Amino acid sequence: MKTSTLIAALVAGCLSAGMPAAAFAQTAPSRDPVSEPVTHADSKAAKEQSKADKKAAVAQAKADRKKTDAQSDADKAAADARVKDAKKQD
């Protein structure tokens, strides 16, 4: 009986000792990046990101155009094949 009481007291002590740290973690002020001033590094990073976004957009447009051209060629070949088949049936 005394051992279980001692264990219960130790567990309760450990739990209560952990509470102030947990409470502190919850009440610590959060960092608000919007209210902080913009640094030179932030401006440079934003500029580089803008360049990368533009390059990605150009690459995507080129890929889309290539895909559209390939689809158009395939559609034309299919239409030509249908015309050829129709002429054979005559």
N, CA, C and O atoms as a printed pandas DataFrame, in Angstrom:
     atom_number atom_name residue_name chain_id  residue_number  x_coord  y_coord  z_coord
0              1         N          MET        A               1    0.820   -1.188    0.000
1              2        CA          MET        A               1    0.000    0.000    0.000
2              3         C          MET        A               1    0.864    1.252    0.000
3              4         O          MET        A               1    0.554    2.224   -0.690
4              5         N          LYS        A               2    1.947    1.234    0.771
5              6        CA          LYS        A               2    2.809    2.401    0.824
6              7         C          LYS        A               2    3.532    2.606   -0.507
7              8         O          LYS        A               2    3.790    3.745   -0.898
8              9         N          THR        A               3    3.857    1.538   -1.196
9             10        CA          THR        A               3    4.549    1.645   -2.479
10            11         C          THR        A               3    3.642    2.302   -3.508
11            12         O          THR        A               3    4.090    3.160   -4.269
12            13         N          SER        A               4    2.395    1.918   -3.541
13            14        CA          SER        A               4    1.477    2.502   -4.512
14            15         C          SER        A               4    1.224    3.978   -4.207
15            16         O          SER        A               4    1.054    4.779   -5.126
16            17         N          THR        A               5    1.199    4.342   -2.935
17            18        CA          THR        A               5    1.025    5.737   -2.556
18            19         C          THR        A               5    2.242    6.546   -2.985
19            20         O          THR        A               5    2.106    7.664   -3.481
20            21         N          LEU        A               6    3.432    5.980   -2.794
21            22        CA          LEU        A               6    4.663    6.638   -3.185
22            23         C          LEU        A               6    4.707    6.821   -4.707
23            24         O          LEU        A               6    5.095    7.882   -5.197
24            25         N          ILE        A               7    4.316    5.802   -5.437
25            26        CA          ILE        A               7    4.304    5.886   -6.901
26            27         C          ILE        A               7    3.299    6.934   -7.354
27            28         O          ILE        A               7    3.581    7.717   -8.261
28            29         N          ALA        A               8    2.137    6.951   -6.732
29            30        CA          ALA        A               8    1.118    7.934   -7.089
30            31         C          ALA        A               8    1.617    9.342   -6.829
31            32         O          ALA        A               8    1.356   10.246   -7.623
32            33         N          ALA        A               9    2.337    9.546   -5.721
33            34        CA          ALA        A               9    2.868   10.863   -5.396
34            35         C          ALA        A               9    3.939   11.272   -6.410
35            36         O          ALA        A               9    3.997   12.433   -6.813
36            37         N          LEU        A              10    4.781   10.331   -6.820
37            38        CA          LEU        A              10    5.813   10.628   -7.819
38            39         C          LEU        A              10    5.207   10.983   -9.171
39            40         O          LEU        A              10    5.649   11.922   -9.833
40            41         N          VAL        A              11    4.203   10.230   -9.569
41            42        CA          VAL        A              11    3.536   10.506  -10.845
42            43         C          VAL        A              11    2.872   11.875  -10.801
43            44         O          VAL        A              11    2.969   12.647  -11.755
44            45         N          ALA        A              12    2.201   12.175   -9.699
45            46        CA          ALA        A              12    1.548   13.473   -9.554
46            47         C          ALA        A              12    2.579   14.601   -9.573
47            48         O          ALA        A              12    2.333   15.657  -10.157
48            49         N          GLY        A              13    3.709   14.385   -8.949
49            50        CA          GLY        A              13    4.765   15.395   -8.942
50            51         C          GLY        A              13    5.339   15.618  -10.333
51            52         O          GLY        A              13    5.598   16.756  -10.725
52            53         N          CYS        A              14    5.537   14.551  -11.070
53            54        CA          CYS        A              14    6.052   14.673  -12.436
54            55         C          CYS        A              14    5.068   15.407  -13.327
55            56         O          CYS        A              14    5.458   16.240  -14.146
56            57         N          LEU        A              15    3.799   15.096  -13.164
57            58        CA          LEU        A              15    2.795   15.751  -13.991
58            59         C          LEU        A              15    2.666   17.228  -13.659
59            60         O          LEU        A              15    2.520   18.059  -14.555
60            61         N          SER        A              16    2.718   17.556  -12.379
61            62        CA          SER        A              16    2.582   18.963  -12.004
62            63         C          SER        A              16    3.832   19.747  -12.370
63            64         O          SER        A              16    3.741   20.947  -12.629
64            65         N          ALA        A              17    4.983   19.115  -12.398
65            66        CA          ALA        A              17    6.214   19.801  -12.785
66            67         C          ALA        A              17    6.195   20.120  -14.275
67            68         O          ALA        A              17    6.794   21.107  -14.701
68            69         N          GLY        A              18    5.526   19.314  -15.059
69            70        CA          GLY        A              18    5.456   19.539  -16.500
70            71         C          GLY        A              18    4.452   20.605  -16.892
71            72         O          GLY        A              18    4.517   21.107  -18.014
72            73         N          MET        A              19    3.547   20.965  -16.035
73            74        CA          MET        A              19    2.505   21.923  -16.361
74            75         C          MET        A              19    3.032   23.320  -16.650
75            76         O          MET        A              19    2.581   23.921  -17.625
76            77         N          PRO        A              20    3.960   23.885  -15.867
77            78        CA          PRO        A              20    4.394   25.248  -16.187
78            79         C          PRO        A              20    5.064   25.334  -17.556
79            80         O          PRO        A              20    4.897   26.332  -18.256
80            81         N          ALA        A              21    5.807   24.322  -17.945
81            82        CA          ALA        A              21    6.449   24.345  -19.253
82            83         C          ALA        A              21    5.400   24.309  -20.358
83            84         O          ALA        A              21    5.525   25.020  -21.355
84            85         N          ALA        A              22    4.375   23.491  -20.189
85            86        CA          ALA        A              22    3.322   23.404  -21.188
86            87         C          ALA        A              22    2.537   24.710  -21.244
87            88         O          ALA        A              22    2.177   25.173  -22.327
88            89         N          ALA        A              23    2.275   25.299  -20.098
89            90        CA          ALA        A              23    1.553   26.562  -20.066
90            91         C          ALA        A              23    2.375   27.657  -20.724
91            92         O          ALA        A              23    1.829   28.502  -21.434
92            93         N          PHE        A              24    3.684   27.649  -20.497
93            94        CA          PHE        A              24    4.545   28.651  -21.112
94            95         C          PHE        A              24    4.554   28.493  -22.632
95            96         O          PHE        A              24    4.525   29.482  -23.364
96            97         N          ALA        A              25    4.594   27.249  -23.100
97            98        CA          ALA        A              25    4.621   27.000  -24.537
98            99         C          ALA        A              25    3.345   27.507  -25.198
99           100         O          ALA        A              25    3.374   27.956  -26.344
100          101         N          GLN        A              26    2.240   27.436  -24.491
101          102        CA          GLN        A              26    0.979   27.886  -25.067
102          103         C          GLN        A              26    0.862   29.403  -25.051
103          104         O          GLN        A              26    0.207   29.971  -25.925
104          105         N          THR        A              27    1.474   30.071  -24.087
105          106        CA          THR        A              27    1.311   31.515  -23.965
106          107         C          THR        A              27    2.454   32.288  -24.603
107          108         O          THR        A              27    2.442   33.518  -24.570
108          109         N          ALA        A              28    3.445   31.609  -25.187
109          110        CA          ALA        A              28    4.551   32.304  -25.835
110          111         C          ALA        A              28    4.002   33.079  -27.025
111          112         O          ALA        A              28    3.175   32.558  -27.773
112          113         N          PRO        A              29    4.451   34.312  -27.208
113          114        CA          PRO        A              29    3.925   35.111  -28.327
114          115         C          PRO        A              29    4.327   34.488  -29.668
115          116         O          PRO        A              29    5.452   34.022  -29.846
116          117         N          SER        A              30    3.393   34.497  -30.582
117          118        CA          SER        A              30    3.683   33.939  -31.903
118          119         C          SER        A              30    4.353   35.005  -32.769
119          120         O          SER        A              30    4.141   36.202  -32.577
120          121         N          ARG        A              31    5.155   34.556  -33.714
121          122        CA          ARG        A              31    5.876   35.457  -34.602
122          123         C          ARG        A              31    4.973   35.780  -35.780
123          124         O          ARG        A              31    4.499   34.871  -36.462
124          125         N          ASP        A              32    4.732   37.036  -36.024
125          126        CA          ASP        A              32    3.864   37.468  -37.109
126          127         C          ASP        A              32    4.723   38.021  -38.243
127          128         O          ASP        A              32    5.186   39.158  -38.158
128          129         N          PRO        A              33    4.950   37.234  -39.315
129          130        CA          PRO        A              33    5.828   37.694  -40.382
130          131         C          PRO        A              33    5.270   38.889  -41.154
131          132         O          PRO        A              33    6.026   39.608  -41.806
132          133         N          VAL        A              34    3.960   39.108  -41.086
133          134        CA          VAL        A              34    3.370   40.222  -41.817
134          135         C          VAL        A              34    3.776   41.559  -41.205
135          136         O          VAL        A              34    3.993   42.529  -41.932
136          137         N          SER        A              35    3.881   41.622  -39.885
137          138        CA          SER        A              35    4.178   42.888  -39.227
138          139         C          SER        A              35    5.672   43.192  -39.168
139          140         O          SER        A              35    6.060   44.294  -38.781
140          141         N          GLU        A              36    6.516   42.229  -39.549
141          142        CA          GLU        A              36    7.958   42.467  -39.529
142          143         C          GLU        A              36    8.367   43.246  -40.771
143          144         O          GLU        A              36    7.765   43.079  -41.832
144          145         N          PRO        A              37    9.383   44.094  -40.651
145          146        CA          PRO        A              37    9.831   44.859  -41.819
146          147         C          PRO        A              37   10.470   43.945  -42.867
147          148         O          PRO        A              37   11.062   42.919  -42.532
148          149         N          VAL        A              38   10.344   44.327  -44.122
149          150        CA          VAL        A              38   10.902   43.548  -45.216
150          151         C          VAL        A              38   12.391   43.857  -45.317
151          152         O          VAL        A              38   12.793   45.018  -45.385
152          153         N          THR        A              39   13.190   42.819  -45.326
153          154        CA          THR        A              39   14.633   42.997  -45.413
154          155         C          THR        A              39   15.080   42.916  -46.863
155          156         O          THR        A              39   14.310   42.543  -47.748
156          157         N          HIS        A              40   16.341   43.273  -47.090
157          158        CA          HIS        A              40   16.902   43.187  -48.443
158          159         C          HIS        A              40   16.867   41.738  -48.931
159          160         O          HIS        A              40   16.573   41.474  -50.097
160          161         N          ALA        A              41   17.164   40.817  -48.038
161          162        CA          ALA        A              41   17.152   39.399  -48.406
162          163         C          ALA        A              41   15.748   38.960  -48.810
163          164         O          ALA        A              41   15.584   38.184  -49.751
164          165         N          ASP        A              42   14.733   39.457  -48.096
165          166        CA          ASP        A              42   13.351   39.121  -48.440
166          167         C          ASP        A              42   12.994   39.651  -49.822
167          168         O          ASP        A              42   12.355   38.959  -50.615
168          169         N          SER        A              43   13.410   40.885  -50.106
169          170        CA          SER        A              43   13.132   41.485  -51.412
170          171         C          SER        A              43   13.827   40.716  -52.520
171          172         O          SER        A              43   13.243   40.462  -53.573
172          173         N          LYS        A              44   15.085   40.345  -52.276
173          174        CA          LYS        A              44   15.846   39.598  -53.268
174          175         C          LYS        A              44   15.213   38.228  -53.508
175          176         O          LYS        A              44   15.116   37.774  -54.648
176          177         N          ALA        A              45   14.786   37.580  -52.439
177          178        CA          ALA        A              45   14.148   36.266  -52.570
178          179         C          ALA        A              45   12.836   36.379  -53.344
179          180         O          ALA        A              45   12.529   35.520  -54.170
180          181         N          ALA        A              46   12.074   37.417  -53.086
181          182        CA          ALA        A              46   10.807   37.613  -53.797
182          183         C          ALA        A              46   11.060   37.853  -55.283
183          184         O          ALA        A              46   10.319   37.359  -56.133
184          185         N          LYS        A              47   12.106   38.613  -55.590
185          186        CA          LYS        A              47   12.451   38.883  -56.988
186          187         C          LYS        A              47   12.878   37.599  -57.696
187          188         O          LYS        A              47   12.461   37.346  -58.826
188          189         N          GLU        A              48   13.696   36.800  -57.043
189          190        CA          GLU        A              48   14.137   35.532  -57.615
190          191         C          GLU        A              48   12.956   34.582  -57.804
191          192         O          GLU        A              48   12.887   33.869  -58.805
192          193         N          GLN        A              49   12.033   34.570  -56.851
193          194        CA          GLN        A              49   10.844   33.722  -56.963
194          195         C          GLN        A              49    9.997   34.163  -58.145
195          196         O          GLN        A              49    9.447   33.332  -58.868
196          197         N          SER        A              50    9.894   35.473  -58.339
197          198        CA          SER        A              50    9.130   36.004  -59.465
198          199         C          SER        A              50    9.752   35.565  -60.789
199          200         O          SER        A              50    9.041   35.177  -61.716
200          201         N          LYS        A              51   11.078   35.629  -60.873
201          202        CA          LYS        A              51   11.760   35.179  -62.087
202          203         C          LYS        A              51   11.519   33.701  -62.334
203          204         O          LYS        A              51   11.252   33.290  -63.463
204          205         N          ALA        A              52   11.613   32.902  -61.277
205          206        CA          ALA        A              52   11.396   31.457  -61.408
206          207         C          ALA        A              52    9.965   31.163  -61.836
207          208         O          ALA        A              52    9.734   30.277  -62.660
208          209         N          ASP        A              53    8.997   31.901  -61.282
209          210        CA          ASP        A              53    7.597   31.704  -61.653
210          211         C          ASP        A              53    7.378   32.030  -63.129
211          212         O          ASP        A              53    6.648   31.326  -63.827
212          213         N          LYS        A              54    8.025   33.120  -63.605
213          214        CA          LYS        A              54    7.879   33.517  -65.001
214          215         C          LYS        A              54    8.476   32.454  -65.917
215          216         O          LYS        A              54    7.875   32.100  -66.931
216          217         N          LYS        A              55    9.661   31.941  -65.564
217          218        CA          LYS        A              55   10.284   30.900  -66.374
218          219         C          LYS        A              55    9.414   29.648  -66.414
219          220         O          LYS        A              55    9.279   29.011  -67.458
220          221         N          ALA        A              56    8.833   29.304  -65.284
221          222        CA          ALA        A              56    7.962   28.131  -65.227
222          223         C          ALA        A              56    6.719   28.331  -66.082
223          224         O          ALA        A              56    6.266   27.398  -66.744
224          225         N          ALA        A              57    6.167   29.529  -66.074
225          226        CA          ALA        A              57    4.977   29.817  -66.873
226          227         C          ALA        A              57    5.300   29.726  -68.370
227          228         O          ALA        A              57    4.504   29.202  -69.149
228          229         N          VAL        A              58    6.465   30.236  -68.762
229          230        CA          VAL        A              58    6.873   30.170  -70.170
230          231         C          VAL        A              58    7.074   28.712  -70.584
231          232         O          VAL        A              58    6.628   28.296  -71.653
232          233         N          ALA        A              59    7.744   27.946  -69.735
233          234        CA          ALA        A              59    7.975   26.536  -70.041
234          235         C          ALA        A              59    6.654   25.781  -70.154
235          236         O          ALA        A              59    6.501   24.933  -71.033
236          237         N          GLN        A              60    5.714   26.075  -69.285
237          238        CA          GLN        A              60    4.407   25.417  -69.334
238          239         C          GLN        A              60    3.666   25.791  -70.609
239          240         O          GLN        A              60    3.031   24.936  -71.226
240          241         N          ALA        A              61    3.738   27.056  -71.015
241          242        CA          ALA        A              61    3.073   27.492  -72.240
242          243         C          ALA        A              61    3.670   26.789  -73.457
243          244         O          ALA        A              61    2.942   26.372  -74.358
244          245         N          LYS        A              62    5.003   26.658  -73.479
245          246        CA          LYS        A              62    5.647   25.957  -74.594
246          247         C          LYS        A              62    5.227   24.492  -74.631
247          248         O          LYS        A              62    4.965   23.946  -75.702
248          249         N          ALA        A              63    5.161   23.857  -73.463
249          250        CA          ALA        A              63    4.749   22.458  -73.402
250          251         C          ALA        A              63    3.307   22.302  -73.860
251          252         O          ALA        A              63    2.974   21.351  -74.566
252          253         N          ASP        A              64    2.453   23.235  -73.459
253          254        CA          ASP        A              64    1.045   23.182  -73.872
254          255         C          ASP        A              64    0.912   23.342  -75.388
255          256         O          ASP        A              64    0.120   22.654  -76.032
256          257         N          ARG        A              65    1.708   24.267  -75.946
257          258        CA          ARG        A              65    1.662   24.490  -77.393
258          259         C          ARG        A              65    2.134   23.243  -78.145
259          260         O          ARG        A              65    1.544   22.848  -79.151
260          261         N          LYS        A              66    3.199   22.639  -77.642
261          262        CA          LYS        A              66    3.718   21.424  -78.281
262          263         C          LYS        A              66    2.679   20.304  -78.233
263          264         O          LYS        A              66    2.496   19.573  -79.206
264          265         N          LYS        A              67    2.003   20.179  -77.092
265          266        CA          LYS        A              67    0.976   19.154  -76.945
266          267         C          LYS        A              67   -0.192   19.423  -77.891
267          268         O          LYS        A              67   -0.720   18.496  -78.505
268          269         N          THR        A              68   -0.589   20.671  -78.007
269          270        CA          THR        A              68   -1.693   21.040  -78.888
270          271         C          THR        A              68   -1.326   20.764  -80.343
271          272         O          THR        A              68   -2.139   20.244  -81.107
272          273         N          ASP        A              69   -0.088   21.118  -80.724
273          274        CA          ASP        A              69    0.369   20.865  -82.093
274          275         C          ASP        A              69    0.378   19.365  -82.390
275          276         O          ASP        A              69   -0.044   18.941  -83.465
276          277         N          ALA        A              70    0.852   18.578  -81.453
277          278        CA          ALA        A              70    0.893   17.124  -81.641
278          279         C          ALA        A              70   -0.517   16.558  -81.768
279          280         O          ALA        A              70   -0.761   15.672  -82.587
280          281         N          GLN        A              71   -1.428   17.058  -80.973
281          282        CA          GLN        A              71   -2.817   16.591  -81.042
282          283         C          GLN        A              71   -3.443   16.982  -82.375
283          284         O          GLN        A              71   -4.192   16.210  -82.973
284          285         N          SER        A              72   -3.130   18.179  -82.826
285          286        CA          SER        A              72   -3.647   18.639  -84.116
286          287         C          SER        A              72   -3.123   17.764  -85.244
287          288         O          SER        A              72   -3.873   17.378  -86.140
288          289         N          ASP        A              73   -1.824   17.451  -85.195
289          290        CA          ASP        A              73   -1.245   16.563  -86.214
290          291         C          ASP        A              73   -1.909   15.191  -86.187
291          292         O          ASP        A              73   -2.189   14.614  -87.237
292          293         N          ALA        A              74   -2.157   14.675  -85.005
293          294        CA          ALA        A              74   -2.805   13.367  -84.875
294          295         C          ALA        A              74   -4.231   13.408  -85.414
295          296         O          ALA        A              74   -4.674   12.475  -86.084
296          297         N          ASP        A              75   -4.946   14.490  -85.120
297          298        CA          ASP        A              75   -6.316   14.628  -85.617
298          299         C          ASP        A              75   -6.328   14.706  -87.150
299          300         O          ASP        A              75   -7.197   14.122  -87.798
300          301         N          LYS        A              76   -5.362   15.430  -87.722
301          302        CA          LYS        A              76   -5.278   15.560  -89.182
302          303         C          LYS        A              76   -4.973   14.206  -89.814
303          304         O          LYS        A              76   -5.563   13.843  -90.832
304          305         N          ALA        A              77   -4.047   13.460  -89.205
305          306        CA          ALA        A              77   -3.708   12.136  -89.732
306          307         C          ALA        A              77   -4.914   11.200  -89.672
307          308         O          ALA        A              77   -5.144   10.417  -90.593
308          309         N          ALA        A              78   -5.682   11.285  -88.584
309          310        CA          ALA        A              78   -6.880   10.442  -88.468
310          311         C          ALA        A              78   -7.921   10.829  -89.523
311          312         O          ALA        A              78   -8.566    9.959  -90.108
312          313         N          ALA        A              79   -8.081   12.118  -89.762
313          314        CA          ALA        A              79   -9.040   12.562  -90.776
314          315         C          ALA        A              79   -8.599   12.115  -92.163
315          316         O          ALA        A              79   -9.419   11.670  -92.966
316          317         N          ASP        A              80   -7.306   12.233  -92.442
317          318        CA          ASP        A              80   -6.781   11.775  -93.736
318          319         C          ASP        A              80   -7.014   10.284  -93.923
319          320         O          ASP        A              80   -7.364    9.837  -95.015
320          321         N          ALA        A              81   -6.821    9.520  -92.861
321          322        CA          ALA        A              81   -7.031    8.077  -92.934
322          323         C          ALA        A              81   -8.493    7.762  -93.199
323          324         O          ALA        A              81   -8.795    6.834  -93.949
324          325         N          ARG        A              82   -9.402    8.512  -92.601
325          326        CA          ARG        A              82  -10.836    8.288  -92.829
326          327         C          ARG        A              82  -11.203    8.609  -94.280
327          328         O          ARG        A              82  -11.993    7.900  -94.903
328          329         N          VAL        A              83  -10.626    9.677  -94.801
329          330        CA          VAL        A              83  -10.892   10.046  -96.201
330          331         C          VAL        A              83  -10.375    8.951  -97.125
331          332         O          VAL        A              83  -11.052    8.558  -98.075
332          333         N          LYS        A              84   -9.183    8.466  -96.844
333          334        CA          LYS        A              84   -8.578    7.410  -97.668
334          335         C          LYS        A              84   -9.436    6.136  -97.622
335          336         O          LYS        A              84   -9.672    5.502  -98.650
336          337         N          ASP        A              85   -9.894    5.774  -96.430
337          338        CA          ASP        A              85  -10.755    4.598  -96.290
338          339         C          ASP        A              85  -12.081    4.783  -97.044
339          340         O          ASP        A              85  -12.590    3.840  -97.650
340          341         N          ALA        A              86  -12.635    6.004  -97.003
341          342        CA          ALA        A              86  -13.901    6.280  -97.684
342          343         C          ALA        A              86  -13.710    6.159  -99.197
343          344         O          ALA        A              86  -14.592    5.661  -99.896
344          345         N          LYS        A              87  -12.566    6.609  -99.698
345          346        CA          LYS        A              87  -12.304    6.521 -101.137
346          347         C          LYS        A              87  -12.135    5.070 -101.578
347          348         O          LYS        A              87  -12.527    4.703 -102.686
348          349         N          LYS        A              88  -11.545    4.237 -100.698
349          350        CA          LYS        A              88  -11.364    2.826 -101.031
350          351         C          LYS        A              88  -12.704    2.106 -101.164
351          352         O          LYS        A              88  -12.852    1.182 -101.964
352          353         N          GLN        A              89  -13.664    2.539 -100.375
353          354        CA          GLN        A              89  -14.967    1.854 -100.384
354          355         C          GLN        A              89  -15.756    2.183 -101.639
355          356         O          GLN        A              89  -16.694    1.456 -101.965
356          357         N          ASP        A              90  -15.429    3.217 -102.338
357          358        CA          ASP        A              90  -16.172    3.596 -103.554
358          359         C          ASP        A              90  -15.888    2.722 -104.699
359          360         O          ASP        A              90  -16.441    2.923 -105.781
